[in-house]
Amino acid sequence: MTMATDYLLAVVAWVLAFRLMTRGRRDASRPALLWGSAFLFTGIAAFAGGTFHGFTLILSSSVLGALWKVTCYSLGIGSLALLAGIADAVLSRRWFAVISSAALVKFILYAIKLLRSDDFRLVVMDYAISMVAVLVIAAIDWIHRKSRSSPWIVGGILVSFVAAAIQASGLTVHQHFNHNDLYHVVQIGGLWLLYRGGIELRRNPEFRIQKRDRDATGDGGVIV
């Protein structure tokens, strides 16, 4: 069942990736394109992971090792694109450069570490850091801009955390539906919420003008 739910997660992620990228190309929205890329690599990770779980007894150790690396690296690229996308949509150019550079350095260190280790805790740590950063940026955006995307994104991140907690708990509802299967199903809900937020992601030029006006009059402003 784990292979089936992994494949289901992959299909959902790819469908949402197609929609995000279509919207991004139509609206010339780089944030939507970045989020579409994140969903694309999430789907690749889910498909590779499902194949790993489903054909463990059939495939050679070298092929299984390659599938595991594809899963881990794809998740890292996905979380990097997700963070870069929301930073591009919400933050000023200076803060976007800071956050995206830090995220890239984090991914490079993560990728190097994965060359020598298959420890899934590395994946969890990298993913968690990116998701917390996305959550913080979305929360700031929600407070200061009341953007339509932020509630969806915050909800999606929180559902994803619930899904991760279920996976870590080992909760099994049926002998043929274990904690991994339940994680995949809940994560699909989280992906849909993130997709709804991603569709709304776009720069707000009026906000940037207002920020410059506040700075010029000495009224202060937020960091985004």
Secondary structure as the mmCIF struct_conf table of DSSP 4:
data_model
#
loop_
_struct_conf.conf_type_id
_struct_conf.id
_struct_conf.beg_label_comp_id
_struct_conf.beg_label_asym_id
_struct_conf.beg_label_seq_id
_struct_conf.end_label_comp_id
_struct_conf.end_label_asym_id
_struct_conf.end_label_seq_id
HELX_RH_AL_P HELX_RH_AL_P1 THR A 2 ASP A 27
TURN_TY1_P TURN_TY1_P1 ALA A 28 ALA A 28
HELX_RH_AL_P HELX_RH_AL_P2 ARG A 30 GLY A 54
TURN_TY1_P TURN_TY1_P2 PHE A 55 ILE A 58
BEND BEND1 LEU A 59 LEU A 59
HELX_RH_AL_P HELX_RH_AL_P3 SER A 61 VAL A 90
BEND BEND2 LEU A 91 LEU A 91
HELX_RH_AL_P HELX_RH_AL_P4 ARG A 93 ARG A 116
HELX_RH_AL_P HELX_RH_AL_P5 PHE A 120 ARG A 145
BEND BEND3 ARG A 148 ARG A 148
HELX_RH_AL_P HELX_RH_AL_P6 SER A 149 SER A 169
TURN_TY1_P TURN_TY1_P3 GLY A 170 GLY A 170
BEND BEND4 VAL A 173 VAL A 173
STRN STRN1 HIS A 174 HIS A 174
TURN_TY1_P TURN_TY1_P4 GLN A 175 HIS A 176
STRN STRN2 PHE A 177 PHE A 177
HELX_RH_AL_P HELX_RH_AL_P7 HIS A 179 ILE A 199
TURN_TY1_P TURN_TY1_P5 GLU A 200 GLU A 200
HELX_RH_AL_P HELX_RH_AL_P8 PRO A 205 THR A 217
TURN_TY1_P TURN_TY1_P6 GLY A 218 GLY A 218
#
